[in-house]
Amino acid sequence: MFSNINYRTVDLVVFLCANLFNLLITGIMLSRPFGLAQLENILGIIDILLIVPLSIAVVLNYLGGRDRWTYVLPVVLIVFLIVELLLDYVLQIPFRETRLLWPYLVLFYLSAWLMIGYTFLVSKPYGFITLVTYFISLAATAYSYSQVGHG
């Protein structure tokens, strides 16, 4: 049943999600210092929607009997996105001013690093592209933090 699945396409979807995640984080971070809260909110919702293609990829990789890393690594990003959904959109907790910030940041960076790992395991060019978009998001985060802190 799952032998007909093109896993190169599944890996391409995960690669695109990883890079879209990094670029959306870039947009979110750059919207903060410019007071573009509505744009930040829209980009955050789009970011959370990555749960859908990533979850499909995880299920296909798992049911297809692929190596464990193909379904474990993206799960961490899915967990981060679920936490983001709960804290920012459902519960609307201002957690960035609480002790929850550090576990949140650990999960955020871990998920980003694991997606870099996934893309490198699939293809070195994919990995380098993902690494570049990650560094772009880091630069945007540093700029945002220098201007407005975490909020």
C-alpha positions in Angstrom: 0.0 0.0 0.0 2.8 2.4 0.9 5.3 1.1 -1.6 3.8 3.4 -4.3 4.7 6.6 -2.4 7.4 8.7 -3.8 9.5 9.4 -0.6 11.6 12.0 -2.5 8.4 14.0 -2.7 7.7 13.5 1.0 11.3 14.7 1.8 10.8 17.7 -0.5 7.6 18.6 1.4 9.5 18.4 4.7 12.4 20.5 3.2 9.9 23.1 2.0 8.2 23.1 5.4 11.5 23.6 7.2 12.4 26.5 5.1 9.0 28.0 5.1 9.1 27.8 8.9 12.4 29.7 9.0 11.2 32.3 6.6 7.9 32.8 8.5 9.9 33.2 11.7 11.9 35.8 9.9 8.8 37.6 8.9 7.3 37.4 12.4 10.5 38.7 13.9 10.8 41.6 11.5 7.1 42.6 11.9 7.6 43.2 15.7 9.9 46.2 15.6 7.8 47.8 12.9 4.6 47.4 14.9 2.9 45.1 12.3 0.9 43.0 14.8 -1.7 41.9 12.3 1.0 40.7 9.9 2.7 38.9 12.7 -0.5 37.2 13.6 -1.2 36.1 10.0 2.4 34.7 9.6 2.0 32.9 12.9 -1.2 31.2 11.8 0.4 30.2 8.5 3.3 28.8 10.5 1.0 26.7 12.7 -0.7 25.3 9.5 2.6 23.6 8.8 1.4 21.0 11.3 -0.7 19.5 8.5 1.9 18.7 5.8 4.5 17.8 8.4 2.0 15.3 10.1 1.2 13.7 6.8 4.9 13.3 6.1 5.5 11.8 9.5 2.7 9.3 9.1 3.8 8.4 5.5 7.4 7.9 6.7 6.4 5.8 9.6 3.9 3.6 7.8 6.4 3.3 4.9 8.9 1.7 7.3 11.5 4.4 6.6 14.4 5.1 9.0 13.4 6.4 12.4 14.9 9.8 11.9 12.4 10.5 9.0 9.5 10.5 11.4 11.1 11.5 14.7 12.9 14.7 13.7 9.8 16.4 12.2 7.7 15.5 15.3 9.7 17.9 17.4 8.7 20.8 15.1 5.1 19.6 15.2 5.2 19.6 19.0 6.7 23.1 18.9 3.9 24.3 16.6 1.2 22.8 18.8 2.8 24.6 21.8 2.8 27.8 19.8 -0.9 27.3 18.9 -1.8 26.7 22.5 0.2 29.5 24.1 -0.3 32.2 21.6 -3.7 31.5 20.0 -5.8 29.3 22.2 -4.8 30.3 25.8 -3.3 33.6 24.8 -0.8 33.5 27.6 1.8 36.3 27.7 4.4 33.6 28.3 7.4 35.5 27.0 7.5 37.4 30.3 7.4 34.2 32.4 9.5 31.2 33.2 7.9 29.4 30.3 10.1 31.4 27.9 13.2 29.2 28.3 11.5 25.8 27.7 9.7 27.4 24.8 13.0 28.7 23.3 14.7 25.3 23.9 11.9 23.6 22.0 12.0 26.2 19.2 15.8 25.9 18.6 15.8 22.2 19.0 13.0 21.9 16.4 14.9 24.2 14.0 18.1 22.3 14.4 16.5 18.9 13.9 14.9 20.2 10.7 18.4 21.2 9.5 19.5 17.7 10.3 16.6 16.1 8.4 17.3 18.2 5.3 21.1 17.4 5.4 20.3 13.7 5.8 18.1 13.9 2.7 20.4 16.0 0.6 23.4 18.2 1.2 22.1 21.0 -1.0 18.8 20.9 0.9 20.7 21.0 4.2 22.7 24.1 3.2 19.6 25.9 1.9 17.9 25.2 5.2 21.0 26.3 7.2 21.0 29.6 5.3 17.3 30.2 6.0 17.9 29.4 9.6 20.7 31.9 9.8 18.4 34.5 8.2 15.8 33.8 10.9 18.5 34.1 13.6 19.6 37.5 12.2 15.9 38.7 12.1 15.5 37.4 15.7 18.6 39.3 16.9 17.4 42.5 15.2 13.9 42.1 16.7 15.2 41.4 20.2 17.6 44.4 20.0 14.6 46.6 19.1 11.7 45.3 21.2 12.9 42.4 23.3 10.6 39.3 23.2 7.4 41.2 22.6 
